[in-house]
Amino acid sequence: METYKIQTNASGTRSITIKQGHLETIKKYSLLKDLIDSNGIVDEAVLDKLKLNIRSMLEAEPETNKELLDLCLDVIYNNNMKAFGLNQLITLYAKWEEKNTSTTNE
């Protein structure tokens, strides 16, 4: 399984490892859909919105599968995750999805 590393701060001193399974979970639950406002800015409010969306999913279905919980623990609620890191995650996801879509279509 592929792994990726995203930088979570501007100076490059912090990072988070993203597994392919994390990206698949984001896709499965459409976690990034309609997340960013029309201004296109990813700030702490956007990260908070993502956290609240995931929390409500988990509360609605307490027996939700392990993959969403793993994404939360490993990535979304990681101490290093800030708005900069979320922006990097969104970029990584877009590239990953484009790559997988073009591979599937061929």
C-alpha positions in Angstrom: 0.0 0.0 0.0 1.4 3.4 -1.0 2.1 6.0 1.6 2.6 9.7 1.1 4.0 12.4 3.4 2.4 15.9 3.6 4.1 18.9 5.2 1.9 20.4 7.9 3.6 23.7 8.6 5.2 26.4 6.4 8.7 25.8 7.7 8.6 22.1 6.9 9.5 20.9 10.4 6.3 18.9 10.8 4.6 16.3 8.6 2.0 13.5 8.6 2.2 10.2 6.8 -0.9 9.6 4.7 -1.7 6.0 3.7 -3.6 5.1 0.5 -6.3 3.8 2.8 -6.8 7.3 4.2 -7.3 8.7 0.8 -9.8 5.9 -0.1 -11.7 6.7 3.1 -11.8 10.4 2.2 -13.3 9.4 -1.2 -15.7 6.9 0.3 -17.2 9.4 2.7 -16.8 12.4 0.3 -15.2 14.3 3.2 -13.7 17.1 1.1 -16.8 17.7 -1.0 -18.2 21.2 -0.4 -15.7 21.7 2.5 -14.1 24.9 1.2 -16.1 28.1 0.8 -16.3 30.0 -2.5 -13.3 32.1 -1.5 -11.1 29.0 -1.8 -9.2 29.7 1.4 -8.3 26.8 3.7 -8.0 28.1 7.2 -8.6 26.8 10.7 -12.3 27.3 10.3 -12.3 24.8 7.4 -10.4 22.3 9.5 -12.9 22.7 12.3 -15.7 22.2 9.8 -14.1 18.9 8.6 -13.7 17.8 12.2 -17.3 18.6 13.0 -18.6 16.8 9.9 -16.6 13.7 10.8 -17.7 13.8 14.4 -21.4 14.0 13.4 -20.9 11.0 11.1 -19.4 9.0 14.0 -22.1 10.0 16.4 -24.8 9.1 13.9 -23.3 5.7 13.3 -21.4 4.6 16.4 -20.5 1.3 14.8 -18.9 3.1 11.8 -16.1 1.1 10.4 -12.6 1.3 11.6 -11.2 3.2 8.5 -13.0 6.4 9.4 -11.7 6.2 13.0 -8.2 5.5 11.7 -8.3 8.5 9.5 -9.3 10.6 12.5 -6.6 9.3 14.7 -3.8 9.2 12.2 -4.6 12.4 10.2 -7.4 14.7 11.0 -7.0 14.9 14.8 -3.2 14.5 14.6 -1.5 17.2 16.7 0.5 18.4 13.7 -2.6 18.9 11.5 -3.3 22.6 11.0 -4.9 24.6 8.1 -1.6 24.4 6.2 -1.6 20.6 6.5 -5.2 20.4 5.4 -4.4 22.4 2.3 -1.6 19.9 1.6 -4.0 17.0 2.2 -6.5 18.5 -0.2 -3.8 18.9 -2.9 -2.6 15.4 -2.4 -6.1 14.0 -2.6 -6.8 15.9 -5.8 -3.6 14.5 -7.4 -4.3 11.0 -6.1 -7.9 11.0 -7.4 -6.8 12.3 -10.8 -4.2 9.6 -11.1 -6.6 6.9 -10.1 -9.4 8.2 -12.3 -7.1 8.3 -15.3 -5.8 4.8 -14.5 -9.3 3.5 -14.2 -10.4 5.0 -17.5 -7.6 3.5 -19.5 
